[in-house]
Amino acid sequence: MTAVNTTDKNDAEYRRMTEAPVFGLVLRLAVPTTFSMLITSIYNLADTYFVSSLGNAATGAVGVVYSVQSIIQAVGYGFGMGAQSLISRRLGEQKKEEADLYASSGFIAAFLIGVLLMLLGLSNLPFFMHALGATATALPLACDYGFWILIGAPVFCSSFVLNNILRAEGKAAFSMIGLCSGGILNIGLDALFILGLRMGIAGAAVATMLSQFFSFLVLLSFFLLKKSIVEINPFRVSRRVGDYLNIFRVGLPTVFRQGLGSAATTLLNLAVRPYGDAAMSAVSIANKIYMLLRSMLIGIGQGFQPVAGYNFGAKRYDRVKKAFYSAILLGTLYGVLASAFLFAGAGKVIGLFRPGDTVVIAIGGQMLRYLSVSLPVLGYSTFVNQLYQSLGFVAPATFLASCRQGIFFIPLILLLPDLLGLSGIQLTQALADLLTFAVSIPFHIRILKRHISEG
């Protein structure tokens, strides 16, 4: 009886993903994924908001530890996105047993690598925090914050995989519930631990760790209660190295994207460190705000990716193209509105975090105004990259993922500060985003002509 129910549920989801009107389907999946990304970014921003009350050194310390969080996210999202792409295409091909294998194997692999990251990071924490750009005053605070973030690394990594598995099968609402429950809890615990219990910056990190663990339990419950199509089962974990390499290979663009994000944050911190704690605080705040706005675009992309993967597996290439263009329409509209808001209110937004601190507001506000210029085209380059990844074209996806915070960002952050001083630091990410947009155009044309031209 259970097998029949599972099959019926799988068939119904297959029909929905391959027959429902594309724009409405992308929109229905994009709303919960975008909301999930928004909540995730908000509770990351909440740490910065509450920690900012402890001073510029503490705010800078959170920015330093973000490099560590990016590495953890690189592992989690790498295995998660690799599994998601493979699962959505296998479900489109109606090969559920293979989808179960990739889900189970990706989950276990991410957890074990999270344990390895935890042990490696804790082995010499002060050295790592200084190498990542902490100033002398921020170093002890970065260690306090980083300790708890590393303790939670195994759960962080495996949560990303659970989240992406649910998205792969079109259960974006379940993913949203898991992430949002943890995010809301994080905001409440931040207020309790920092303002109520006076735990300082360590309180923010403990709040993040506990909320991520809660989110992990909520996400896992959907699998334990058989609410998902795909199953995670320890007896279905692959014993073939090739399967893990396949997951990692498909997730490689995300590993590059997140890993280079960590490198970019470290180089940014090192570049701004000579300008003092106020400048580091301003750049850290501006970066978090920009990441919040960019997370909405990533959420839209994560809404169209399962549709693209399902229909590519089902050889419905016309629906793949419609899903892609639906995402571009939504992302460009959002980017234009967000750009106008950010340009007009940059100083006021920074002032919410450091009210009355004119130096932080001036530096952070100018950086946000530069970043607002690239927002209208940021969605396009993001979606071209995600399209290649969701269809399994690893090499071009990895190259595109490496552009924004690697191929373009790294040379710019090494050159512009010497040429333009602090303005060079403020300009770097915006210029890297515009260059990535330009490079994405020929890749967009190529994938339409060579891989999804039918239909």
C-alpha positions as CSV (number, residue, x, y, z in Angstrom):
1,M,0.0,0.0,0.0
2,T,2.8,2.4,0.9
3,A,4.6,1.7,-2.4
4,V,1.4,2.5,-4.3
5,N,0.9,5.8,-2.4
6,T,4.5,6.7,-3.0
7,T,4.2,6.0,-6.7
8,D,1.0,8.0,-7.0
9,K,2.6,10.9,-5.2
10,N,5.6,10.8,-7.5
11,D,3.4,10.6,-10.6
12,A,1.3,13.6,-9.5
13,E,4.4,15.7,-8.9
14,Y,5.8,14.7,-12.2
15,R,2.6,15.8,-14.0
16,R,2.7,19.1,-12.1
17,M,6.3,19.9,-12.9
18,T,6.0,19.0,-16.6
19,E,2.5,20.1,-17.5
20,A,1.4,23.1,-15.3
21,P,1.7,26.6,-16.8
22,V,5.4,27.5,-16.5
23,F,5.3,31.1,-15.3
24,G,2.8,30.2,-12.5
25,L,4.8,27.1,-11.5
26,V,8.1,29.1,-11.3
27,L,6.3,31.8,-9.3
28,R,4.8,29.3,-6.9
29,L,8.2,27.7,-6.3
30,A,10.1,31.0,-6.3
31,V,7.9,32.6,-3.6
32,P,8.8,30.2,-0.8
33,T,12.4,29.8,-1.9
34,T,12.8,33.6,-2.0
35,F,11.1,34.0,1.3
36,S,13.5,31.3,2.7
37,M,16.5,33.1,1.4
38,L,15.2,36.4,2.8
39,I,14.7,35.0,6.3
40,T,18.1,33.3,6.2
41,S,19.7,36.6,5.2
42,I,17.7,38.5,7.8
43,Y,18.9,36.3,10.7
44,N,22.4,36.7,9.4
45,L,21.8,40.4,9.4
46,A,20.2,40.2,12.8
47,D,23.5,39.0,14.2
48,T,25.2,42.1,12.7
49,Y,22.4,44.4,14.0
50,F,22.6,43.1,17.6
51,V,26.3,42.8,17.6
52,S,26.7,46.4,16.3
53,S,25.5,47.6,19.7
54,L,28.8,46.1,21.1
55,G,31.0,48.4,19.0
56,N,32.8,48.5,15.7
57,A,35.3,45.8,16.6
58,A,32.5,43.4,17.3
59,T,30.8,44.2,14.0
60,G,34.1,43.7,12.2
61,A,34.6,40.4,13.9
62,V,31.3,39.1,12.5
63,G,32.5,40.1,9.1
64,V,35.7,38.2,9.6
65,V,33.9,35.0,10.7
66,Y,31.6,35.2,7.7
67,S,34.6,33.8,5.7
68,V,34.4,30.7,7.8
69,Q,30.6,30.5,7.3
70,S,31.1,30.8,3.6
71,I,33.4,27.8,3.6
72,I,30.8,25.8,5.6
73,Q,28.1,27.0,3.1
74,A,30.3,26.0,0.2
75,V,30.4,22.4,1.4
76,G,26.7,22.3,2.3
77,Y,25.4,24.0,-0.8
78,G,27.9,22.2,-3.0
79,F,26.6,18.8,-2.0
80,G,23.1,20.1,-1.7
81,M,23.0,21.7,-5.2
82,G,24.8,18.7,-6.7
83,A,22.2,16.4,-5.2
84,Q,19.4,18.7,-6.2
85,S,20.4,18.9,-9.9
86,L,20.8,15.1,-10.1
87,I,17.6,14.4,-8.1
88,S,15.4,16.7,-10.2
89,R,16.7,15.3,-13.5
90,R,16.3,11.7,-12.2
91,L,12.7,12.4,-11.1
92,G,12.1,14.0,-14.5
93,E,13.3,10.7,-16.0
94,Q,11.1,8.8,-13.5
95,K,14.1,7.1,-11.8
96,K,13.2,7.5,-8.1
97,E,15.6,4.9,-6.7
98,E,18.6,6.8,-8.2
99,A,17.1,10.0,-6.7
100,D,17.0,8.3,-3.3
101,L,20.6,7.2,-3.6
102,Y,21.9,10.7,-4.4
103,A,19.8,12.2,-1.6
104,S,21.1,9.7,1.1
105,S,24.7,9.9,-0.1
106,G,24.8,13.7,-0.3
107,F,23.4,14.1,3.2
108,I,25.9,11.7,4.8
109,A,28.9,13.2,2.9
110,A,28.0,16.8,3.8
111,F,27.7,15.8,7.5
112,L,31.1,14.1,7.6
113,I,32.9,16.9,5.9
114,G,31.2,19.3,8.3
115,V,32.8,17.3,11.2
116,L,36.2,17.6,9.4
117,L,35.8,21.4,9.0
118,M,34.9,21.7,12.7
119,L,38.0,19.8,13.9
120,L,40.3,21.7,11.5
121,G,39.0,25.1,12.4
122,L,39.1,24.5,16.2
123,S,42.7,23.2,16.0
124,N,44.2,26.7,15.7
125,L,41.4,29.2,15.9
126,P,43.4,32.4,16.6
127,F,45.7,31.8,13.7
128,F,42.8,31.4,11.3
129,M,40.9,34.4,12.5
130,H,44.0,36.6,12.1
131,A,44.7,35.2,8.7
132,L,41.1,36.0,7.7
133,G,41.6,39.7,8.4
134,A,40.8,40.3,12.1
135,T,42.3,43.4,13.6
136,A,44.1,43.2,17.0
137,T,41.0,44.5,18.8
138,A,38.6,42.2,16.8
139,L,40.7,39.0,17.2
140,P,39.4,37.8,20.6
141,L,35.8,38.6,19.6
142,A,36.2,36.8,16.2
143,C,37.5,33.7,18.2
144,D,34.5,33.8,20.5
145,Y,32.1,34.0,17.6
146,G,33.9,31.6,15.4
147,F,34.1,28.9,18.0
148,W,30.4,28.3,18.2
149,I,29.9,28.6,14.4
150,L,32.5,25.8,13.9
151,I,30.8,23.6,16.6
152,G,27.7,23.8,14.5
153,A,29.4,23.0,11.2
154,P,28.2,19.4,10.7
155,V,24.6,20.4,11.2
156,F,25.0,23.5,9.0
157,C,26.4,21.5,6.1
158,S,23.8,18.7,6.3
159,S,20.9,21.2,6.6
160,F,21.8,22.7,3.3
161,V,21.5,19.3,1.7
162,L,18.0,18.6,3.2
163,N,16.9,22.0,2.1
164,N,18.0,21.5,-1.5
165,I,16.5,18.0,-1.7
166,L,13.1,19.3,-0.8
167,R,13.5,22.0,-3.5
168,A,14.6,19.4,-6.1
169,E,11.3,17.6,-5.8
170,G,9.2,20.8,-5.9
171,K,8.5,20.9,-2.1
172,A,9.7,24.5,-1.8
173,A,7.1,25.3,0.9
174,F,8.5,22.6,3.2
175,S,12.0,24.0,2.7
176,M,10.6,27.5,3.6
177,I,9.1,26.2,6.8
178,G,12.4,24.6,7.9
179,L,14.5,27.7,7.2
180,C,12.1,30.3,8.5
181,S,11.4,28.5,11.8
182,G,15.2,28.6,12.5
183,G,15.5,32.2,11.3
184,I,12.7,33.5,13.5
185,L,14.1,31.6,16.5
186,N,17.6,33.1,15.8
187,I,16.3,36.7,15.9
188,G,14.6,36.0,19.2
189,L,17.7,34.3,20.7
190,D,19.9,37.1,19.5
191,A,17.9,39.6,21.5
192,L,17.7,37.2,24.6
193,F,21.4,36.3,24.7
194,I,23.0,39.7,23.7
195,L,20.6,42.2,25.2
196,G,19.0,40.1,28.0
197,L,21.7,37.8,29.3
198,R,24.6,40.0,28.3
199,M,26.5,37.2,26.7
200,G,28.2,39.5,24.2
201,I,29.3,38.3,20.7
202,A,29.4,34.7,21.9
203,G,25.6,35.0,22.5
204,A,25.1,35.8,18.8
205,A,27.0,32.7,17.7
206,V,25.2,30.4,20.2
207,A,21.9,31.8,18.9
208,T,22.9,31.0,15.3
209,M,24.1,27.5,16.3
210,L,20.9,26.6,18.2
211,S,18.6,28.0,15.5
212,Q,20.4,26.1,12.8
213,F,20.0,22.9,14.8
214,F,16.3,23.6,15.2
215,S,16.0,24.2,11.5
216,F,17.8,21.0,10.8
217,L,15.4,19.0,13.0
218,V,12.4,20.6,11.2
219,L,13.8,19.8,7.8
220,L,14.6,16.2,8.8
221,S,11.1,15.7,10.2
222,F,9.6,16.0,6.7
223,F,11.7,13.0,5.6
224,L,11.1,11.0,8.8
225,L,7.3,11.6,8.5
226,K,7.3,10.5,4.8
227,K,6.2,14.0,3.6
228,S,8.8,14.0,0.8
229,I,8.9,12.0,-2.4
230,V,12.6,11.3,-2.1
231,E,13.8,9.2,0.8
232,I,16.9,9.5,3.0
233,N,17.9,6.0,4.1
234,P,21.2,4.9,5.6
235,F,20.8,1.6,3.7
236,R,20.6,3.5,0.4
237,V,23.9,5.3,0.9
238,S,26.2,4.6,-2.1
239,R,29.3,2.5,-1.6
240,R,30.6,3.7,-5.0
241,V,33.1,6.6,-4.9
242,G,31.9,7.6,-8.3
243,D,28.5,8.6,-7.0
244,Y,30.0,11.0,-4.5
245,L,32.3,12.4,-7.2
246,N,29.3,12.9,-9.4
247,I,27.4,14.8,-6.7
248,F,30.5,16.9,-6.0
249,R,31.1,17.4,-9.7
250,V,27.7,18.8,-10.3
251,G,27.8,20.9,-7.2
252,L,31.3,22.2,-8.1
253,P,30.0,25.6,-9.4
254,T,28.4,26.2,-6.0
255,V,31.6,25.2,-4.2
256,F,33.5,27.6,-6.3
257,R,30.9,30.3,-5.9
258,Q,30.8,30.0,-2.1
259,G,34.5,29.2,-1.6
260,L,35.5,32.2,-3.7
261,G,33.1,34.2,-1.7
262,S,35.0,33.3,1.4
263,A,38.3,34.2,-0.3
264,A,36.8,37.5,-1.5
265,T,35.5,38.4,2.0
266,T,39.0,37.6,3.4
267,L,40.7,39.8,0.8
268,L,38.2,42.5,1.5
269,N,38.8,42.4,5.2
270,L,42.6,42.5,4.6
271,A,42.2,45.5,2.3
272,V,40.1,47.5,4.7
273,R,42.0,46.5,7.9
274,P,44.5,49.4,7.6
275,Y,41.6,51.9,7.7
276,G,40.6,50.8,11.2
277,D,37.6,49.3,12.9
278,A,35.1,51.9,11.7
279,A,35.8,51.2,8.0
280,M,35.8,47.4,8.7
281,S,32.4,47.8,10.4
282,A,31.0,49.9,7.5
283,V,32.1,47.4,4.9
284,S,30.8,44.5,6.9
285,I,27.4,46.0,7.3
286,A,27.2,47.1,3.6
287,N,28.2,43.6,2.5
288,K,25.5,42.0,4.7
289,I,22.8,44.3,3.3
290,Y,23.8,43.6,-0.2
291,M,23.8,39.9,0.4
292,L,20.3,40.2,1.8
293,L,19.2,41.9,-1.5
294,R,21.1,39.4,-3.6
295,S,19.6,36.4,-1.7
296,M,16.2,37.3,-3.1
297,L,17.6,36.8,-6.6
298,I,19.1,33.5,-5.6
299,G,15.7,32.5,-4.2
300,I,14.0,33.3,-7.5
301,G,16.7,31.2,-9.3
302,Q,16.2,28.3,-6.9
303,G,12.5,28.4,-7.8
304,F,13.1,28.0,-11.5
305,Q,16.0,25.4,-11.2
306,P,13.8,22.4,-10.3
307,V,11.4,23.2,-13.1
308,A,14.3,23.4,-15.6
309,G,15.9,20.2,-14.3
310,Y,12.6,18.2,-14.3
311,N,11.7,19.3,-17.8
312,F,15.2,18.9,-19.2
313,G,15.1,15.3,-17.9
314,A,11.7,14.9,-19.5
315,K,13.0,16.4,-22.8
316,R,10.5,19.3,-22.6
317,Y,13.0,21.9,-23.8
318,D,10.4,24.5,-24.5
319,R,9.4,24.5,-20.8
320,V,13.1,24.8,-19.8
321,K,13.4,28.1,-21.8
322,K,10.1,29.4,-20.5
323,A,11.2,28.7,-16.9
324,F,14.5,30.6,-17.5
325,Y,12.8,33.6,-19.1
326,S,10.2,33.7,-16.3
327,A,13.0,33.9,-13.8
328,I,14.7,36.7,-15.7
329,L,11.5,38.7,-15.8
330,L,11.0,38.4,-12.1
331,G,14.6,39.0,-11.2
332,T,15.1,42.1,-13.4
333,L,11.9,43.7,-12.1
334,Y,13.0,43.1,-8.5
335,G,16.6,44.3,-9.3
336,V,15.4,47.6,-10.6
337,L,13.2,48.3,-7.6
338,A,15.8,47.2,-5.1
339,S,18.4,49.4,-6.9
340,A,16.2,52.5,-6.6
341,F,15.6,51.8,-2.9
342,L,19.2,51.2,-2.1
343,F,20.5,54.2,-4.0
344,A,18.0,56.6,-2.3
345,G,18.3,55.2,1.2
346,A,21.8,53.9,1.5
347,G,22.9,56.2,4.4
348,K,19.7,55.7,6.3
349,V,20.0,51.9,6.0
350,I,23.6,51.9,7.4
351,G,22.4,54.3,10.1
352,L,20.0,51.6,11.5
353,F,23.0,49.6,12.5
354,R,25.3,52.4,13.8
355,P,23.1,55.4,14.6
356,G,25.1,58.6,15.0
357,D,28.3,57.1,13.7
358,T,29.0,59.4,10.8
359,V,32.2,57.7,9.7
360,V,30.5,54.3,9.4
361,I,27.4,55.8,7.7
362,A,29.5,57.7,5.2
363,I,31.7,54.8,4.2
364,G,29.0,52.2,4.2
365,G,26.5,54.4,2.5
366,Q,28.8,55.2,-0.4
367,M,29.6,51.5,-0.9
368,L,25.9,50.7,-1.1
369,R,25.3,53.3,-3.7
370,Y,28.0,51.8,-5.9
371,L,26.5,48.4,-5.4
372,S,23.0,49.6,-6.3
373,V,24.2,50.2,-9.9
374,S,24.8,46.5,-10.5
375,L,21.6,45.2,-9.0
376,P,19.4,45.4,-12.1
377,V,21.6,43.0,-14.0
378,L,22.6,40.8,-11.1
379,G,19.7,38.5,-11.6
380,Y,20.5,37.8,-15.3
381,S,24.1,36.6,-14.6
382,T,22.9,34.6,-11.6
383,F,20.2,32.8,-13.6
384,V,22.5,32.0,-16.6
385,N,24.9,30.3,-14.1
386,Q,22.1,28.4,-12.3
387,L,20.7,27.2,-15.7
388,Y,23.9,25.6,-16.6
389,Q,24.2,24.0,-13.2
390,S,20.6,22.7,-13.0
391,L,21.1,21.0,-16.5
392,G,24.4,19.4,-15.4
393,F,26.8,21.4,-17.6
394,V,29.5,21.6,-15.0
395,A,32.5,23.3,-16.7
396,P,30.7,26.5,-18.0
397,A,28.7,26.6,-14.7
398,T,31.9,26.5,-12.7
399,F,33.5,29.2,-14.8
400,L,30.5,31.5,-14.4
401,A,30.3,30.8,-10.7
402,S,34.0,31.8,-10.4
403,C,33.6,35.2,-12.2
404,R,31.8,37.3,-9.7
405,Q,34.0,36.8,-6.6
406,G,37.0,35.2,-8.1
407,I,38.1,35.9,-11.7
408,F,37.0,39.5,-11.5
409,F,36.8,40.4,-7.8
410,I,40.2,39.1,-6.8
411,P,42.3,41.1,-9.3
412,L,40.2,44.2,-8.6
413,I,40.5,44.0,-4.8
414,L,44.3,43.6,-5.2
415,L,44.6,46.6,-7.6
416,L,42.0,49.2,-6.9
417,P,42.8,50.0,-3.2
418,D,46.4,51.0,-4.3
419,L,45.0,53.2,-7.1
420,L,41.9,54.7,-5.5
421,G,42.3,54.1,-1.7
422,L,39.1,53.3,0.2
423,S,37.0,54.2,-2.9
424,G,38.6,51.3,-4.7
425,I,37.5,48.9,-1.9
426,Q,33.9,50.3,-2.1
427,L,33.8,49.9,-5.9
428,T,35.3,46.4,-6.3
429,Q,32.1,44.2,-5.9
430,A,30.0,46.5,-8.1
431,L,32.6,46.4,-10.9
432,A,33.0,42.6,-10.6
433,D,29.2,42.2,-10.9
434,L,29.0,44.3,-14.0
435,L,31.8,42.4,-15.7
436,T,30.1,39.1,-14.8
437,F,26.9,40.3,-16.5
438,A,28.9,41.1,-19.7
439,V,30.5,37.6,-19.7
440,S,27.1,35.9,-19.1
441,I,25.6,37.1,-22.4
442,P,27.5,34.9,-24.8
443,F,27.0,31.9,-22.4
444,H,23.2,32.6,-22.5
445,I,23.2,32.5,-26.3
446,R,25.3,29.4,-26.4
447,I,23.2,27.2,-24.2
448,L,20.0,28.2,-26.1
449,K,21.5,27.3,-29.4
450,R,23.4,24.1,-28.5
451,H,21.4,22.5,-25.7
452,I,17.8,23.7,-25.4
453,S,17.0,24.7,-29.0
454,E,14.4,22.0,-29.5
455,G,10.7,22.7,-28.9
